[in-house]
Amino acid sequence: MNARRLPHPLVCALLSAGVLALAPAHAHAEEDGLRDFCAERPGRATPPCIIDQGHVMLEVDALDVTQDRENGVTTQTTLAFSPYLRVGLTDVLEAGITLVPYAEARTRGDPATRATVRGTGDTMFDVLINLKNPDGSGVSLAIMPFITAPTAQHGLGAGGFQGGVVVPVALALPAGFGLTLDPEVDADRDGQGGVQPAYVMAASLSHAVLSGGNVGVELWSSTARMPDGWQRQATADVIFAWIPPRRPNLQLDTGVNLGLTRATPDVQAYVGLSRRF
């Protein structure tokens, strides 16, 4: 029996964008007494703000492409229609789940290294607990433990359970700038069946532009212990998000991450959207 062919990632991306963009929206979020729109995307930094109790935020990585070239071999990873669902449980607590229904890893080089693997990715569960200013105002602080379950097909995931803890901190700066810092400690799979520590840091500086727009720059780094020594990765990122006029519960976004070390993928580009219900 032939395996069912998965939809093309661009088709998934267009469908997800259309469904969320056409979903009914509140006329004015402020009139509903809701907090400011607080999506975790775009970018690597996690904001410490909590979505309103009883509400849901659906954030979709509509299309995400990562490319790396090393020793004449090019590896491209594509994710499509990857949803992150966040549910507000209390004023200071929310829970989330991230699914990867379509993942593709393609390797190109000499004939011996050519391969393409398609399937699903790992599933992540997280809990965000705010410790100060859950609406994100002033200085906001939170803690987010998470765990990743090995639901991916072979070659598309970590190969086992892994997890970590993030401590998001956000504060307002003069002249309309905002700063988010995300120190993180992980227990990651090392590709050989073991679990090794990793230390991650993301720093994001953002500023409002135009009407409903927000542009930001980020620096991200990861230092992970591997069987053959420490692996250091780093990126310089540019992100942009836009909330359309009269659509205060919808956000469109895009971003590009540029690798700064040899162990880091060369470039990652993505587009997505977030919708509050």
Residue, then its C-alpha position, 0 to 999 in steps of 0.5 A: m500500500n502506498a504511503r499517503r502523500l503529504p500536502h506541499p508546504l506552501v499549500c499548508a501555509l496558504l491554507s493556515a493564513g487564510v483560515l486565521a485571517l478570515a476568522p471573525a475578530h473583535a471590533h476593538a480589543e480595548e473595549d473588551g477589556l483585553r490586555d495588549f496583544c501578546a504573541e510569542r512570535p516572531g523571534r526567538a525571545t519569549p515575552p513574559c506576558i500572559i494572555d487573558q484568562g479564558h482566551v486562546m492564542l493560536e500562533v502559526d509558523a506558516l512557512d519556515v525554511t532553514q538552509d546550511r551548507e558545509n563541506g559541499v553538502t547543502t541541508q534544507t529543513t522546511l516546516a509548514f503550518s506548525p501551530y502553537l496553541r496557548v490557553g489562558l488558565t488564570d491571570v498569571l498562568e497559561a499552558g501551550i502546545t506546539l505541533v509540527p504536522y509537516a517537516e521536510a529535511r533535504t540533503r543535497g551534495d554528491p549522490a551518496t549524500r542525497a536524501t529527503v525525509r518528510g513527516t511530522g516533527d516533535t511535540m512541545f508542551d510548556v507552562l508560562i507562569n508570570l511572576k510580575n506584571p502579567d500584562g507585560s507592562g513595566v518590568s515583567l518577569a516569568i518562568m517557563p518550563f517545557i518538555t518536548a515529546p519524541t513524536a517525530q518520524h526518524g530523522l526529523g526530531a531529537g530522538g527522545f524526550q528533552g526539555g528545559v526552563v526559560v526565564p523571560v524578562a521584559l522592560a520598557l526603555p526610553a524613546g519607545f524601545g522595548l527589551t526582552l531577555d531570555p536566559e535558558v537552561d536545557a537538557d538536549r539530546d546529543g544525537q547518540g542517545g545521551v542527554q547533555p546540558a545546553y545554555v541559551m540566551a536570547a536578547s531582543l530590542s524592538h520599536a514600534v513603526l508605522s501604524g500597528g507595526n513593530v520591528g526588532v533585532e535579536l542576538w541569540s546564542s546556544t552553548a551545548r555539550m556534545p560527545d566531541g566537545w562544546q558546540r557554540q551557535a549564534t545568530a543575528d536576527v531581524i523581525f517584523a510584526w504588524i497588527p492590521p487596522r481594525r483587526p486588533n486580534l490578528q498579527l502578521d509577521t516575518g523574520v530572518n536569522l543569520g548564522l554567526t558561527r560554523a556550527t550554526p545554520d547559514v540562514q533561516a527565514y519564516v512567515g507566520l501569523s497569530r490570532r487571539f480568540 
